[in-house]
Amino acid sequence: DENKETILSVKNFWVDMPGEMVKGLNLNIKKGEILGLGGMAGQGKIGIANGIMGLYDASGKVEFKGQDIKLNNPNNPLEKGIFFVSEDRKGVGLLLESSIEENIAYPAMQIQKKFFKKRFGGLFNLADEEAMKENAQDYIKKLEIRCMSEKQKVQELSGGNQQKVCLAKAFTMDPEVLFVSEPTLKEYNSTKGTTIIITSSEIEELRSVCDRIAIINEGRVAGILPPTTDILEFGKMMVGVSEEGNNE
């Protein structure tokens, strides 16, 4: 839909990430859409979120709702309402020794000052344990996190359930734009209108949930296709032989 406003605009974007270099990439992400980033391994699709979120050295211009995002500054995108759920659970900073409820609340407490109660006329902020607990229980149910209770330590969970804790952390922040590496978020997008960017090498998965799919090849956008496009066209674009797709 050409009439949708652009929420995130990426211009001449370079990211220096080992094995995932992004080289002069241009991409406009529309408000409320689910955009897929597909492509072969090592072509740069994973570097895009990592660069925008300040986890690897980046240069170029990234605008969120018309305002520049400060590159190489991990707090800036978070403060603006952009969140990233990485496949790399250690890299995204799960507090393995801490409980599920603490992990889920942590970024929202740090960045948005959620889950605090004012005490003594606002002189002191105390953690609102009850609100943290309710929030955790809510997401344990919604995301079907297998655990004994919200008090269980994250290191005792399976990898898949740790990933769900990462998702719960993201949803608790109520982000406007969410970068994820799994196509399981259709319902969240429709209820919240969150703009979601899914990075995956599984084109069939992307076709099942995305509104548009951008194929990344050699660090750039090779083209953007609707999910209804023949799978062969995606294949050609991934190896760099297709002429089609509008690169915007």
VODREN-237424 format. One record per atom (N, C-alpha, C, O): residue in three letters; x, y, z negated. Coordinates in steps of 0.2 Angstrom, whole numbers, padded with zeros to 4 digits, always signed. Atoms other than C-alpha are relative to their C-alpha. Layout:
BEGIN
ALAXYZ ...
//
This chain:
BEGIN
ASP+0004-0006+0000 ASP+0000+0000+0000 ASP+0004+0006+0000 ASP+0008+0008-0005 GLU-0005-0005+0000 GLU+0009+0015+0006 GLU-0002+0006-0004 GLU+0002+0011-0005 ASN+0003-0006+0004 ASN-0002+0027-0004 ASN+0002+0000-0008 ASN+0002+0005-0011 LYS-0002+0001+0007 LYS+0005+0020-0021 LYS+0006+0005-0001 LYS+0010+0005+0003 GLU-0006-0004+0001 GLU+0017+0032-0029 GLU+0006-0004-0002 GLU+0005-0009-0005 THR-0006+0003+0001 THR+0035+0028-0031 THR+0001+0001-0008 THR+0001+0007-0010 ILE-0001-0001+0007 ILE+0039+0025-0050 ILE+0008+0000-0001 ILE+0011+0003-0005 LEU-0008+0000+0000 LEU+0058+0020-0047 LEU+0003+0000+0007 LEU+0001-0004+0011 SER-0003-0001-0007 SER+0068+0026-0033 SER+0008-0001-0001 SER+0011+0002-0005 VAL-0007+0001+0000 VAL+0086+0019-0030 VAL+0003+0002+0006 VAL+0001+0000+0012 LYS-0003-0003-0006 LYS+0097+0028-0018 LYS+0008-0001+0000 LYS+0011+0000-0005 ASN-0008+0001-0001 ASN+0115+0023-0012 ASN+0003-0003-0006 ASN+0007+0000-0009 PHE-0001+0003+0006 PHE+0116+0012-0027 PHE+0006-0005+0000 PHE+0005-0010+0004 TRP-0006+0004+0000 TRP+0133+0003-0031 TRP+0000-0003-0007 TRP+0000+0001-0012 VAL-0001+0003+0007 VAL+0135-0010-0045 VAL+0006-0004+0000 VAL+0007-0009+0005 ASP-0006+0004+0000 ASP+0152-0018-0049 ASP-0001-0005-0005 ASP+0001-0005-0011 MET+0001+0005+0004 MET+0146-0034-0056 MET+0003-0006+0003 MET+0002-0008+0009 PRO-0003+0006-0003 PRO+0157-0050-0054 PRO-0005-0005+0004 PRO-0009-0007+0000 GLY+0005+0005-0003 GLY+0149-0061-0041 GLY-0006+0003+0003 GLY-0010-0001+0006 GLU+0007-0003-0002 GLU+0134-0049-0038 GLU+0001+0007+0002 GLU-0003+0011+0000 MET-0001-0007-0002 MET+0141-0033-0030 MET-0006+0003+0003 MET-0009-0001+0008 VAL+0005-0003-0004 VAL+0128-0021-0025 VAL+0003+0006+0004 VAL+0007+0010+0001 LYS-0004-0004-0004 LYS+0134-0010-0011 LYS-0005+0005+0004 LYS-0007+0003+0010 GLY+0004-0005-0004 GLY+0124+0006-0006 GLY-0007-0002+0001 GLY-0010-0001+0007 LEU+0007+0002-0001 LEU+0107-0001-0009 LEU-0005+0006-0001 LEU-0004+0010-0005 ASN+0006-0005+0000 ASN+0091+0009-0006 ASN-0006-0004-0001 ASN-0007-0009+0002 LEU+0007+0003+0001 LEU+0074+0004-0013 LEU-0004+0004-0004 LEU-0003+0007-0009 ASN+0005-0004+0003 ASN+0058+0012-0018 ASN-0005-0005-0003 ASN-0007-0010+0000 ILE+0004+0004+0003 ILE+0048+0003-0031 ILE-0007+0004-0002 ILE-0006+0009-0005 LYS+0006-0003+0001 LYS+0029+0007-0032 LYS-0003-0001-0007 LYS-0003-0007-0009 LYS+0004+0001+0007 LYS+0019+0010-0048 LYS-0005-0005+0000 LYS-0009-0006+0004 GLY+0005+0005+0001 GLY+0010-0005-0054 GLY+0001-0006+0005 GLY-0003-0011+0004 GLU-0001+0006-0004 GLU+0017-0017-0041 GLU+0004-0006-0003 GLU+0007-0004-0008 ILE-0005+0005+0002 ILE+0025-0034-0043 ILE+0004-0001+0006 ILE+0002-0003+0011 LEU-0004+0000-0006 LEU+0040-0033-0032 LEU+0005-0006-0002 LEU+0008-0007-0007 GLY-0005+0005+0000 GLY+0051-0048-0029 GLY+0007+0002+0003 GLY+0007+0005+0008 LEU-0007-0001-0002 LEU+0070-0047-0027 LEU+0002-0007+0002 LEU+0004-0011-0003 GLY-0002+0007-0002 GLY+0075-0063-0017 GLY+0007+0000+0004 GLY+0009+0006+0005 GLY-0007+0000-0004 GLY+0091-0068-0008 GLY+0004-0006-0003 GLY+0003-0009-0008 MET-0005+0005+0002 MET+0105-0081-0009 MET+0004+0002-0006 MET+0004+0008-0007 ALA-0004-0001+0006 ALA+0116-0083-0024 ALA+0006+0005+0002 ALA+0009+0004+0008 GLY-0006-0004-0001 GLY+0130-0070-0025 GLY-0001+0006+0005 GLY+0004+0009+0007 GLN+0001-0006-0005 GLN+0121-0057-0013 GLN-0001+0006-0003 GLN-0002+0011+0000 GLY+0001-0007+0003 GLY+0118-0044-0026 GLY-0007+0001-0004 GLY-0008+0006-0007 LYS+0007-0001+0003 LYS+0100-0047-0032 LYS+0000+0001-0007 LYS-0004+0005-0010 ILE+0000+0000+0008 ILE+0105-0050-0050 ILE+0003+0006-0002 ILE+0002+0009-0008 GLY-0003-0006+0002 GLY+0116-0035-0050 GLY-0004+0006+0000 GLY-0002+0011-0004 ILE+0004-0007+0000 ILE+0102-0022-0047 ILE-0003+0001-0007 ILE-0001+0007-0009 ALA+0002-0001+0007 ALA+0094-0024-0064 ALA+0005+0001-0005 ALA+0005+0006-0009 ASN-0005-0001+0005 ASN+0110-0026-0073 ASN+0003+0007+0001 ASN+0006+0010-0004 GLY-0002-0006-0001 GLY+0116-0010-0065 GLY-0004+0006-0002 GLY-0002+0011-0006 ILE+0005-0005+0002 ILE+0100+0000-0068 ILE+0000+0001-0008 ILE+0000+0006-0011 MET+0000+0000+0007 MET+0101-0005-0086 MET+0006+0002-0004 MET+0007+0001-0010 GLY-0007-0002+0003 GLY+0119+0000-0089 GLY+0004-0005-0003 GLY+0008-0004-0007 LEU-0004+0006+0003 LEU+0126-0017-0092 LEU+0006-0001+0004 LEU+0011-0004+0002 TYR-0007+0000-0004 TYR+0139-0015-0078 TYR+0000+0006+0004 TYR-0004+0010+0004 ASP-0001-0007-0003 ASP+0147+0000-0070 ASP-0004+0001+0007 ASP-0004-0004+0011 ALA+0005-0002-0006 ALA+0135+0008-0057 ALA+0001+0007+0002 ALA+0003+0011-0002 SER+0000-0007-0003 SER+0135+0023-0046 SER-0005+0001+0005 SER-0008-0004+0007 GLY+0006-0002-0004 GLY+0122+0032-0035 GLY-0005+0003-0004 GLY-0003+0007-0009 LYS+0006-0004+0003 LYS+0105+0039-0040 LYS-0005-0005-0001 LYS-0008-0008+0004 VAL+0006+0003+0002 VAL+0091+0031-0049 VAL-0005+0004-0003 VAL-0003+0008-0008 GLU+0005-0005+0003 GLU+0076+0041-0052 GLU-0006-0004-0003 GLU-0009-0009+0001 PHE+0005+0003+0003 PHE+0062+0036-0064 PHE-0006+0005-0001 PHE-0004+0010-0004 LYS+0005-0005+0000 LYS+0046+0046-0061 LYS+0003+0007+0001 LYS+0001+0012-0002 GLY-0003-0006-0002 GLY+0056+0059-0053 GLY+0006+0003-0004 GLY+0008+0008-0003 GLN-0006-0003+0005 GLN+0069+0061-0067 GLN+0006-0005+0001 GLN+0005-0011+0001 ASP-0006+0005+0000 ASP+0087+0054-0066 ASP+0001-0004-0006 ASP+0000-0002-0011 ILE-0002+0005+0006 ILE+0091+0039-0076 ILE+0008+0001-0001 ILE+0011+0001+0004 LYS-0007+0000+0001 LYS+0108+0041-0084 LYS+0003-0007+0001 LYS+0002-0011-0002 LEU-0003+0007-0001 LEU+0119+0027-0077 LEU+0005-0001-0005 LEU+0008+0003-0008 ASN-0005+0002+0004 ASN+0131+0017-0087 ASN-0002+0002-0007 ASN+0003+0004-0011 ASN+0002-0002+0007 ASN+0121+0022-0103 ASN-0006-0005-0001 ASN-0012-0003+0000 PRO+0005+0005+0001 PRO+0111+0007-0109 PRO-0006+0002-0004 PRO-0012+0000-0003 ASN+0005-0002+0004 ASN+0100+0017-0121 ASN-0005+0004+0005 ASN-0011+0004+0003 ASN+0005-0005-0004 ASN+0093+0029-0107 ASN-0006-0003+0003 ASN-0011-0001+0002 PRO+0005+0003-0003 PRO+0083+0017-0097 PRO-0005-0003-0005 PRO-0011-0002-0004 LEU+0004+0003+0005 LEU+0076+0009-0113 LEU-0005+0006-0003 LEU-0011+0005-0004 GLU+0004-0006+0003 GLU+0071+0026-0120 GLU-0006+0002+0005 GLU-0011+0005+0003 LYS+0005-0002-0005 LYS+0062+0030-0104 LYS-0006-0005+0001 LYS-0011-0003+0004 GLY+0005+0005-0001 GLY+0052+0014-0104 GLY+0001-0005+0005 GLY-0003-0008+0008 ILE-0002+0005-0005 ILE+0062+0002-0093 ILE+0003-0005-0004 ILE+0007-0004-0008 PHE-0003+0005+0004 PHE+0066-0015-0100 PHE+0002-0006+0004 PHE-0001-0007+0010 PHE-0003+0005-0004 PHE+0075-0030-0094 PHE+0000-0007-0004 PHE+0003-0007-0010 VAL-0001+0006+0004 VAL+0073-0048-0099 VAL+0005-0004+0005 VAL+0003-0007+0010 SER-0005+0004-0004 SER+0089-0057-0092 SER+0000-0007-0001 SER-0003-0010-0006 GLU-0001+0007+0000 GLU+0092-0075-0089 GLU+0005-0002-0005 GLU+0005-0007-0008 ASP-0005+0001+0005 ASP+0107-0073-0100 ASP-0002+0002-0007 ASP-0001+0007-0009 ARG+0003-0001+0006 ARG+0100-0075-0117 ARG+0005+0003-0005 ARG+0004+0007-0009 LYS-0005-0003+0004 LYS+0117-0071-0126 LYS+0001+0007+0002 LYS+0002+0011-0003 GLY-0001-0007-0002 GLY+0119-0056-0116 GLY-0005+0005-0002 GLY-0004+0011-0003 VAL+0006-0004+0002 VAL+0102-0049-0120 VAL+0000+0001-0008 VAL-0005+0005-0010 GLY-0001-0002+0007 GLY+0107-0049-0138 GLY-0006-0003-0005 GLY-0009+0001-0008 LEU+0004+0003+0005 LEU+0095-0061-0147 LEU+0004-0001-0006 LEU+0010-0003-0006 LEU-0003+0001+0006 LEU+0099-0061-0165 LEU-0001-0007-0003 LEU-0006-0008-0006 LEU+0001+0007+0001 LEU+0102-0079-0167 LEU-0001-0002-0008 LEU-0005-0007-0009 GLU+0001+0001+0007 GLU+0103-0079-0186 GLU-0006+0003-0003 GLU-0008+0001-0009 SER+0006-0003+0003 SER+0087-0069-0188 SER-0006-0003+0002 SER-0006-0008+0006 SER+0007+0004-0001 SER+0069-0074-0188 SER-0003+0002+0007 SER-0001+0007+0010 ILE+0003-0002-0006 ILE+0058-0074-0173 ILE-0004+0007+0000 ILE-0003+0011+0004 GLU+0003-0007+0001 GLU+0048-0059-0180 GLU+0004+0006+0000 GLU+0003+0011+0003 GLU-0005-0005-0001 GLU+0063-0049-0182 GLU+0003+0002+0007 GLU+0004+0007+0009 ASN-0003-0001-0007 ASN+0070-0052-0165 ASN-0006+0003+0004 ASN-0004+0008+0008 ILE+0005-0002-0004 ILE+0053-0048-0157 ILE-0001+0008-0001 ILE-0002+0012+0003 ALA+0001-0007+0002 ALA+0052-0031-0167 ALA+0006+0004+0001 ALA+0005+0010+0002 TYR-0006-0004+0000 TYR+0070-0026-0166 TYR+0001+0006+0005 TYR+0002+0011+0003 PRO-0001-0005-0004 PRO+0071-0016-0150 PRO-0005+0006-0001 PRO-0004+0012+0000 ALA+0006-0005+0001 ALA+0054-0007-0153 ALA+0002+0004-0007 ALA+0000+0010-0007 MET-0002-0004+0006 MET+0061-0002-0171 MET+0005+0004+0002 MET+0005+0010+0000 GLN-0006-0004-0002 GLN+0077+0004-0164 GLN-0001+0006+0004 GLN+0001+0011+0003 ILE+0001-0006-0006 ILE+0071+0014-0149 ILE-0006+0004-0001 ILE-0006+0010+0000 GLN+0007-0004+0000 GLN+0053+0018-0152 GLN-0002+0001-0007 GLN-0007+0005-0008 LYS+0002-0001+0007 LYS+0053+0018-0171 LYS-0007-0003-0002 LYS-0010+0000-0006 LYS+0007+0004+0001 LYS+0038+0006-0171 LYS+0002-0004-0007 LYS+0007-0005-0009 PHE-0001+0005+0005 PHE+0035-0005-0186 PHE+0003+0003-0007 PHE+0006+0000-0011 PHE-0002-0003+0006 PHE+0039+0008-0200 PHE-0006+0003-0003 PHE-0011+0005+0000 LYS+0005-0004+0004 LYS+0028+0015-0214 LYS+0004+0005-0003 LYS+0010+0005-0006 LYS-0003-0006+0003 LYS+0032+0032-0221 LYS-0001-0001-0008 LYS-0007-0003-0010 ARG+0001+0001+0008 ARG+0035+0032-0240 ARG+0003+0007-0003 ARG+0007+0010+0000 PHE-0002-0006+0003 PHE+0037+0047-0252 PHE+0000+0006+0004 PHE+0005+0009+0005 GLY+0001-0006-0004 GLY+0030+0060-0241 GLY+0004+0000+0006 GLY+0006+0006+0009 GLY-0004+0000-0006 GLY+0040+0054-0226 GLY+0007+0000-0001 GLY+0011+0000+0004 LEU-0007+0000+0001 LEU+0057+0054-0234 LEU+0003-0006+0002 LEU+0009-0006+0004 PHE-0003+0006-0001 PHE+0059+0036-0232 PHE-0004-0004+0005 PHE-0010-0003+0005 ASN+0004+0005-0004 ASN+0054+0024-0218 ASN+0001-0007-0002 ASN+0007-0009-0003 LEU-0001+0007+0002 LEU+0051+0006-0224 LEU-0003-0004+0006 LEU-0008-0002+0009 ALA+0002+0004-0005 ALA+0049-0008-0212 ALA-0007-0003-0002 ALA-0008-0005-0007 ASP+0007+0002+0001 ASP+0031-0013-0210 ASP-0001-0008+0001 ASP-0002-0010+0007 GLU-0001+0007-0001 GLU+0033-0032-0213 GLU-0007-0003+0003 GLU-0007-0008+0007 GLU+0006+0003-0002 GLU+0014-0035-0211 GLU-0001+0001+0008 GLU-0003-0004+0011 ALA+0001-0001-0007 ALA+0013-0027-0194 ALA+0005-0004+0005 ALA+0003-0007+0010 MET-0005+0004-0004 MET+0029-0036-0188 MET-0002-0007+0000 MET-0002-0010+0006 LYS+0002+0007+0001 LYS+0022-0053-0194 LYS-0006-0001+0005 LYS-0006-0006+0009 GLU+0006+0001-0004 GLU+0005-0050-0185 GLU+0002+0001+0008 GLU-0001-0003+0012 ASN-0002-0001-0007 ASN+0014-0044-0169 ASN+0003-0007+0003 ASN+0002-0009+0008 ALA-0004+0006-0002 ALA+0025-0060-0169 ALA-0005-0006+0001 ALA-0005-0009+0006 GLN+0005+0005-0001 GLN+0010-0071-0172 GLN-0004+0000+0006 GLN-0006-0005+0009 ASP+0004-0002-0006 ASP+0001-0063-0158 ASP+0004-0003+0006 ASP+0001-0007+0011 TYR-0004+0002-0006 TYR+0015-0067-0145 TYR+0002-0007-0001 TYR+0002-0010+0005 ILE-0002+0007+0000 ILE+0019-0084-0152 ILE-0006-0004+0003 ILE-0005-0009+0006 LYS+0006+0003-0003 LYS+0001-0088-0148 LYS-0001+0001+0008 LYS-0002-0004+0012 LYS+0001-0002-0007 LYS+0000-0079-0131 LYS+0005-0004+0004 LYS+0003-0006+0010 LEU-0006+0003-0004 LEU+0017-0086-0125 LEU+0001-0007-0001 LEU+0005-0010+0002 GLU-0001+0007+0002 GLU+0015-0103-0133 GLU+0007-0001-0002 GLU+0010-0006+0001 ILE-0007+0001+0003 ILE+0032-0101-0142 ILE-0001-0006-0005 ILE-0004-0005-0010 ARG+0000+0006+0004 ARG+0035-0118-0150 ARG+0005+0001-0006 ARG+0011+0001-0005 CYS-0004-0001+0006 CYS+0041-0115-0168 CYS-0004-0002-0006 CYS-0010-0003-0006 MET+0003+0002+0006 MET+0037-0119-0186 MET-0004+0006-0002 MET-0010+0006-0005 SER+0004-0006+0002 SER+0032-0101-0190 SER+0004+0006+0003 SER+0010+0005+0005 GLU-0004-0006-0002 GLU+0037-0083-0186 GLU+0006+0002-0004 GLU+0010+0006-0002 LYS-0006-0001+0004 LYS+0050-0084-0200 LYS+0006-0005+0003 LYS+0011-0004+0000 GLN-0005+0005-0002 GLN+0060-0098-0191 GLN+0006+0004+0004 GLN+0004+0009+0007 LYS-0006-0003-0003 LYS+0078-0093-0185 LYS+0000-0002+0007 LYS-0002-0007+0009 VAL+0000+0000-0008 VAL+0079-0090-0166 VAL+0005-0006+0002 VAL+0004-0009+0007 GLN-0005+0005-0003 GLN+0095-0101-0165 GLN-0003-0008-0001 GLN+0000-0012+0002 GLU+0003+0006+0001 GLU+0084-0116-0170 GLU-0005-0002+0006 GLU-0007-0008+0006 LEU+0004+0001-0005 LEU+0073-0114-0155 LEU+0003-0003+0007 LEU+0009-0002+0008 SER-0003+0002-0006 SER+0075-0122-0138 SER+0001+0006+0005 SER-0001+0011+0004 GLY-0002-0005-0005 GLY+0082-0112-0123 GLY-0006+0003+0003 GLY-0007+0010+0003 GLY+0006-0003-0003 GLY+0065-0110-0115 GLY-0004+0004-0005 GLY-0007+0009-0003 ASN+0004-0004+0006 ASN+0057-0104-0132 ASN+0004+0006-0001 ASN+0001+0012-0003 GLN-0003-0006+0001 GLN+0071-0092-0134 GLN-0001+0005+0005 GLN-0002+0011+0004 GLN+0002-0004-0006 GLN+0067-0085-0117 GLN-0007+0004-0001 GLN-0008+0009+0000 LYS+0007-0003+0002 LYS+0049-0082-0123 LYS+0001+0005-0005 LYS-0003+0010-0005 VAL-0001-0005+0005 VAL+0055-0073-0138 VAL+0003+0007+0004 VAL+0001+0012+0002 CYS-0003-0006-0003 CYS+0065-0061-0126 CYS-0006+0003+0004 CYS-0006+0009+0004 LEU+0006-0003-0003 LEU+0048-0059-0116 LEU-0004+0004-0005 LEU-0006+0010-0004 ALA+0004-0003+0005 ALA+0039-0055-0132 ALA+0003+0007-0003 ALA+0000+0012-0004 LYS-0004-0006+0001 LYS+0053-0042-0136 LYS-0002+0005+0005 LYS-0004+0011+0003 ALA+0002-0005-0005 ALA+0049-0034-0120 ALA-0007+0003+0000 ALA-0008+0009+0000 PHE+0007-0002+0000 PHE+0030-0034-0121 PHE-0001+0005-0006 PHE-0005+0009-0006 THR+0001-0004+0006 THR+0032-0026-0139 THR+0002+0007+0002 THR-0001+0012-0001 MET-0002-0007-0002 MET+0041-0011-0131 MET-0005+0003+0004 MET-0005+0009+0005 ASP+0005-0003-0005 ASP+0026-0009-0119 ASP+0003+0004+0005 ASP+0001+0010+0006 PRO-0003-0004-0005 PRO+0037-0004-0105 PRO-0004+0001+0006 PRO-0009-0002+0007 GLU+0003-0001-0007 GLU+0032+0004-0089 GLU+0002-0004+0006 GLU-0001-0005+0010 VAL-0003+0004-0005 VAL+0044-0005-0079 VAL+0004-0006-0003 VAL+0007-0005-0008 LEU-0003+0006+0004 LEU+0050-0023-0083 LEU+0004-0004+0006 LEU+0001-0006+0011 PHE-0004+0004-0004 PHE+0064-0032-0074 PHE+0000-0007-0003 PHE+0002-0008-0009 VAL+0000+0007+0003 VAL+0062-0051-0077 VAL+0003-0005+0006 VAL+0004-0003+0012 SER-0002+0005-0004 SER+0069-0067-0070 SER-0004-0006+0000 SER-0002-0012+0001 GLU+0005+0005-0001 GLU+0054-0077-0070 GLU-0007+0002+0002 GLU-0010+0007-0001 PRO+0006-0002-0002 PRO+0038-0077-0061 PRO-0006-0002-0004 PRO-0011-0006-0001 THR+0005+0003+0004 THR+0026-0080-0075 THR-0004+0006-0003 THR-0007+0005-0008 LEU+0003-0006+0003 LEU+0019-0062-0078 LEU-0006+0003+0003 LEU-0007+0009+0002 LYS+0006-0003-0003 LYS+0004-0060-0067 LYS-0005+0003-0004 LYS-0007+0009-0003 GLU+0005-0002+0004 GLU-0008-0058-0081 GLU+0002+0006-0004 GLU-0002+0011-0005 TYR-0003-0005+0003 TYR+0003-0046-0090 TYR-0001+0007+0004 TYR-0003+0012+0002 ASN+0000-0005-0005 ASN+0004-0035-0075 ASN-0007+0003+0001 ASN-0008+0009+0001 SER+0007-0003-0001 SER-0015-0034-0072 SER-0003+0003-0006 SER-0007+0007-0005 THR+0004-0003+0006 THR-0020-0030-0090 THR+0004+0006-0002 THR+0000+0011-0004 LYS-0004-0006+0002 LYS-0006-0017-0093 LYS+0001+0005+0006 LYS+0003+0011+0005 GLY-0002-0004-0006 GLY-0003-0011-0075 GLY+0008+0001+0000 GLY+0010+0006+0003 THR-0008-0001+0000 THR+0016-0013-0079 THR+0003-0001+0007 THR+0000-0006+0011 THR-0004+0001-0006 THR+0027-0012-0064 THR+0005-0005-0002 THR+0009-0005-0006 ILE-0005+0005+0001 ILE+0037-0028-0063 ILE+0004-0002+0006 ILE+0002-0003+0011 ILE-0005+0002-0006 ILE+0052-0033-0053 ILE+0003-0007-0002 ILE+0006-0007-0008 ILE-0003+0007+0002 ILE+0056-0052-0053 ILE+0005-0002+0005 ILE+0005-0001+0011 THR-0006+0002-0004 THR+0073-0058-0047 THR+0000-0008+0000 THR+0000-0011-0006 SER+0000+0007-0001 SER+0073-0076-0041 SER+0002-0002+0007 SER+0001+0001+0012 SER-0002+0003-0006 SER+0081-0087-0028 SER-0006-0004+0003 SER-0005-0007+0008 GLU+0006+0005-0002 GLU+0064-0097-0027 GLU-0005+0004+0004 GLU-0009+0007+0001 ILE+0005-0004-0004 ILE+0055-0088-0013 ILE-0007-0002+0000 ILE-0011+0002+0000 GLU+0007+0002+0001 GLU+0040-0099-0015 GLU-0003+0003-0006 GLU-0009+0005-0006 GLU+0003-0003+0007 GLU+0038-0093-0033 GLU-0001+0007+0001 GLU-0007+0009-0001 LEU+0001-0007-0002 LEU+0040-0075-0027 LEU-0006+0001+0004 LEU-0010+0005+0003 ARG+0006-0001-0004 ARG+0027-0077-0014 ARG-0006-0002-0003 ARG-0012+0001-0002 SER+0006+0001+0003 SER+0015-0084-0026 SER-0003+0006-0005 SER-0008+0006-0007 VAL+0002-0005+0005 VAL+0015-0069-0038 VAL+0001+0007+0003 VAL-0002+0012+0000 CYS-0002-0007-0001 CYS+0023-0054-0029 CYS-0005+0004+0005 CYS-0008+0000+0010 ASP+0003-0004-0005 ASP+0015-0040-0019 ASP+0004+0002+0006 ASP+0002+0002+0012 ARG-0005-0001-0005 ARG+0031-0037-0009 ARG+0006-0003-0002 ARG+0007-0004-0008 ILE-0006+0004+0002 ILE+0047-0046-0008 ILE+0006+0003+0004 ILE+0006+0004+0010 ALA-0006-0003-0003 ALA+0064-0037-0005 ALA+0005-0005+0001 ALA+0007-0008-0005 ILE-0005+0005-0001 ILE+0077-0049+0002 ILE+0007+0004+0000 ILE+0008+0009+0003 ILE-0007-0003+0001 ILE+0095-0044-0004 ILE+0005-0004+0003 ILE+0006-0010+0002 ASN-0005+0003-0003 ASN+0109-0048+0007 ASN+0006+0004+0001 ASN+0006+0010+0003 GLU-0006-0004+0000 GLU+0127-0042+0006 GLU+0000+0006-0004 GLU+0002+0011-0002 GLY+0000-0006+0004 GLY+0123-0030-0008 GLY-0005+0005+0002 GLY-0005+0010-0001 ARG+0005-0005-0002 ARG+0109-0021+0001 ARG-0007-0004+0002 ARG-0007-0010+0001 VAL+0007+0003-0001 VAL+0090-0023+0005 VAL+0000-0001+0008 VAL+0001+0003+0012 ALA+0000+0002-0007 ALA+0090-0033+0021 ALA-0007+0002+0003 ALA-0008+0003+0009 GLY+0007-0001-0003 GLY+0071-0030+0023 GLY-0005-0001-0006 GLY-0004-0005-0011 ILE+0005+0001+0005 ILE+0055-0030+0013 ILE-0006-0003+0004 ILE-0009+0000+0009 LEU+0005+0004-0004 LEU+0041-0042+0018 LEU-0006-0001-0005 LEU-0005-0002-0011 PRO+0006+0002+0004 PRO+0023-0046+0012 PRO+0001-0007-0002 PRO+0004-0011+0002 PRO-0001+0007+0002 PRO+0022-0063+0003 PRO-0003-0004+0005 PRO-0002-0010+0005 THR+0003+0004-0005 THR+0011-0069+0017 THR+0004-0002+0006 THR+0003-0006+0010 THR-0005+0002-0005 THR+0026-0069+0029 THR+0002-0007+0001 THR+0003-0010-0005 ASP-0002+0007-0001 ASP+0031-0085+0037 ASP+0007-0001-0004 ASP+0011+0003-0004 ILE-0006+0002+0004 ILE+0044-0094+0026 ILE+0006+0001+0004 ILE+0012+0002+0001 LEU-0006+0000-0005 LEU+0056-0095+0041 LEU+0003+0007+0000 LEU+0009+0008+0001 GLU-0003-0007-0001 GLU+0057-0076+0042 GLU+0004+0002-0006 GLU+0009+0005-0006 PHE-0004-0001+0006 PHE+0062-0075+0024 PHE+0007-0003+0000 PHE+0012-0001-0001 GLY-0006+0003-0001 GLY+0075-0088+0028 GLY+0005+0003+0004 GLY+0011+0004+0003 LYS-0004-0003-0004 LYS+0082-0079+0042 LYS+0003+0006-0003 LYS+0009+0008-0002 MET-0002-0006+0003 MET+0083-0063+0033 MET+0005-0001-0006 MET+0010+0003-0007 MET-0005+0001+0006 MET+0092-0071+0018 MET+0007-0002+0003 MET+0012+0000+0000 VAL-0007+0002-0003 VAL+0106-0077+0030 VAL+0002+0006+0005 VAL+0008+0005+0008 GLY-0002-0006-0004 GLY+0106-0060+0039 GLY-0001+0000+0007 GLY+0003+0003+0011 VAL+0001+0000-0007 VAL+0099-0064+0056 VAL-0006+0003+0002 VAL-0008+0003+0008 SER+0007-0003-0002 SER+0082-0056+0055 SER+0000+0007+0002 SER+0004+0011-0001 GLU+0000-0007-0002 GLU+0078-0040+0064 GLU-0006+0003-0003 GLU-0007+0009-0003 GLU+0007-0003+0002 GLU+0061-0038+0055 GLU+0001+0003-0007 GLU+0006+0003-0010 GLY+0001-0003+0007 GLY+0055-0030+0039 GLY+0002+0007-0001 GLY+0007+0010+0003 ASN-0002-0007+0000 ASN+0055-0012+0035 ASN+0004+0002-0006 ASN+0002+0000-0012 ASN-0004-0002+0006 ASN+0069-0006+0024 ASN-0001+0007-0002 ASN+0001+0012+0001 GLU+0002-0007+0002 GLU+0063+0008+0013 GLU+0003+0001-0007 GLU+0003+0006-0010 
//
